Amino acid sequence: MTKKEFKAAMRRGLGRCVMAVRQKPEKYRDIVLWACKRNIAYDAQSEGTRSWYVYTMANTYPDREIFIRTVAEALRKYRPKAGWDLLYFSELLMFFASDGWDFARKTVEDKYQEFLAAMFALKRRPRRVFHELTDLEELGLVLAEDRTAFLRIAKDFGRLYREKSYMTDGEFPWFFAEKGEQYRKTLEHAAQKDEDIACFLQRESANIAAREERWAQQKASYPDGLTGVRLSRWLRNHADTETVEQYAAAYREQTQPALRAQALEAFSWCPYPDAPLPIIEDTQSDHEALQSAAWRALENLRNPVVRKFALENVDKGIRTPENFALLVTNYLSDDAKLLETLLWEFVETRDWDAVHAAGMDVYRVFEKDSGIPRPKHLLPILYEYNPCSFCRESALRFMSGHRMLTKEILEECRFDSSYEIRRFAEKRLK
């Protein structure tokens, strides 16, 4: 593998990179160091930060301290902002800390104390996005390795609730959901003796109770008050034919573009029940929201008229992800080569968002329990080039169902950036 190929594969999280580093570590040293300075995940919210992946590569080197200090320096320089860099750096350092590198843990602890002190110094909540609070929660998650560490951090968060009026209920939902559930009995017991911990438990519990009450009220009034995706999912899963038709009629009767777009969102998940021509016409609208809603609604429709529309678009040079989605939904074996060509165009132009979207469209067809043709020939391309490791797992599972997996693929999957893919591969190789 060339260095260029290695870097591209590493940005997709493929396990072959770990194997390559173990075989020729010096060849890829500078690229692994490069990855220590930035989060390389495509979508860290769904696939994680890939910290284990980079840790495993960096840990190959006998002089791994260089890599650890590179990450530590990146964390020290970090300033609050949107994104996942903080979580990535701190997770990566904690992997090294578990190997006995105490300065790695100290670097994370120092950053936690820095942000905690900054929170106590604030006199009011800033108008801008409150990145400091999110960052503090992420550091708490990483540092709460055991009960003792968890209680110490819960106490810090509880003291923030008690002393700072700008704090509202449920400021640490991720920490409470992950670690609070893990140490629930310990938390409840400690809350009886410590007012800071008791405050933390009360404020987070109050947020959950309020959210559950809102959810119950909303369910009781279904479908009143539902809009957009939530309405569409309710229509798909619970509504009878007559109700769905009423929403279709409301869309057709609406003439104002903004309101027409809002009405059409009812069919972003629920298939539109009538002839698709009005929706096809709305894909040509000058109103951006209406145009977007129309393309999304057409993705649900397996209809000869929609397929003809999509094929005509290709002839006109419209080779967009939105049109690709229509072709996938309406796939026939005659379209195999065309779909493959379009997918390769996304890859060759490095339009990774388009590749990612194409993957979700293909997987959606495979998830449907039906006898319609499925473009299984696209799955190996999506495994290889989908930038999101969370989505690549779907490609692997569908490949497995069609007996398309090779031992070579499974072997490299043992070192994939995705924990789920690694576990999947280990089970298949037993």
Secondary structure by P-SEA (a helix, b strand, c coil): ccaaaaaaaaaaccaaaaaaaaacccccaaaaaaaaaccccccccccccaaaaaaaaaaccccaaaaaaaaaaaaaacccccccaaaaaaaaaaaaaaacaaaaaaaaaaaaaaaaaaaaaccccccccaaaaaaaaaaaaaacccaaaaaaaaaaaaaaaaccccccccccaaaaaaccccaaaaaaaaaaccaaaaaaaaaaaaaaaaaaaaaaaaaaacccccccaaaaaaaaccccaaaaaaaaaaaaacccaaaaaaaacccccccccccaaaaaaacccccaaaaaaaaaaacccccaaaaaaaaaaaaaccccaaaaaaaaaaccccaaaaaaaaaaaaaaacaaaaaaaaaaaaaaaaaccccccccccaaaaaaaccccaaaaaaaaaaaaaaccccaaaaaaaaacccaaaaaaaaaaac
